[in-house]
Amino acid sequence: MSSFAHLEWNLDGLLDKIWEYLDLTRIYTKPNGMNPDYENLVILSSKKRTGRTFATRFSRICPKQFKYALVWGSSAKHKPQRVGKEHELEDEDVVQIIKKV
């Protein structure tokens, strides 16, 4: 019998350590009038996790089109919170971008 047969793989723990080591932030999207999309997430560096960075990475809108964002999650004081483009997002926040008309 292989020595690997007795080894327990802790892949969830490994994945958590990889996220921690790479210092990444997971941000989920919420299309207007729909439920949050937990399947398609935007991954940001923890050093650049503002509403502006999220908007340009996710929806490819230029900063001039960004009106505000609605945020649900640990970075929001209330759910949802209306925030500007310099708001610091937290891991697993849900964001809905509102563009200027």
C-alpha positions in Angstrom: 0.0 0.0 0.0 1.3 3.5 -0.9 2.3 5.8 1.9 -0.1 8.4 0.3 -3.1 6.2 1.3 -2.7 7.3 4.9 -2.1 11.0 4.1 -5.1 13.2 4.6 -5.2 16.1 2.1 -6.4 19.4 3.5 -7.0 21.2 0.2 -9.3 23.7 1.7 -6.6 24.7 4.2 -4.1 24.9 1.3 -6.4 27.1 -0.7 -6.8 29.4 2.2 -3.1 29.7 2.7 -2.6 30.4 -1.0 -5.1 33.3 -0.9 -3.4 34.6 2.3 0.1 34.3 0.8 -0.9 36.0 -2.5 -2.8 38.7 -0.6 -5.8 38.6 -2.9 -9.4 39.9 -2.4 -12.5 38.2 -3.8 -15.2 40.7 -4.9 -18.6 39.4 -6.2 -20.8 41.3 -8.6 -24.5 42.2 -8.3 -26.2 43.2 -11.6 -29.0 45.7 -11.2 -32.3 44.0 -10.1 -30.7 40.6 -9.8 -29.2 38.4 -7.1 -25.4 38.5 -6.5 -23.3 36.4 -8.9 -21.2 34.2 -6.7 -19.9 32.2 -9.7 -18.1 35.0 -11.5 -15.9 36.9 -9.1 -13.3 39.7 -9.6 -10.0 39.1 -7.9 -8.1 42.1 -6.8 -4.8 42.6 -5.1 -5.3 43.6 -1.5 -3.2 46.7 -2.2 -5.6 47.9 -4.9 -9.1 47.1 -3.9 -11.0 50.3 -4.3 -14.3 50.8 -6.1 -12.4 52.4 -9.0 -10.1 49.4 -9.5 -13.1 47.0 -9.3 -15.1 49.1 -11.9 -12.2 49.2 -14.4 -11.5 45.5 -14.0 -15.0 44.2 -14.0 -17.1 46.4 -16.2 -14.3 48.1 -18.1 -15.8 51.5 -17.5 -13.6 54.5 -17.3 -13.4 56.3 -14.0 -15.3 59.3 -15.4 -18.4 57.0 -15.9 -18.3 55.8 -12.3 -21.1 57.5 -10.3 -21.1 55.4 -7.2 -21.3 51.8 -6.0 -23.6 49.9 -3.7 -21.7 47.5 -1.4 -22.9 44.6 0.8 -20.3 43.0 3.0 -17.8 43.7 5.8 -16.6 47.0 4.4 -20.1 48.4 4.4 -21.5 50.2 7.5 -25.1 49.3 6.5 -26.4 47.0 3.7 -26.2 48.3 1.1 -23.9 51.2 1.5 -23.5 53.8 -1.2 -19.8 54.4 -1.7 -17.4 56.4 -3.9 -14.6 55.2 -6.0 -12.0 55.4 -3.3 -13.9 53.1 -0.9 -11.7 50.2 0.3 -13.4 46.9 -0.4 -13.0 43.8 1.8 -12.7 40.2 0.9 -16.1 38.7 -0.3 -17.9 42.1 -0.6 -20.7 42.2 -3.1 -20.6 45.3 -5.4 -23.1 46.9 -7.8 -21.6 49.7 -10.0 -23.9 52.6 -10.8 -22.7 54.6 -13.9 -23.4 58.2 -14.8 -26.0 58.6 -17.5 
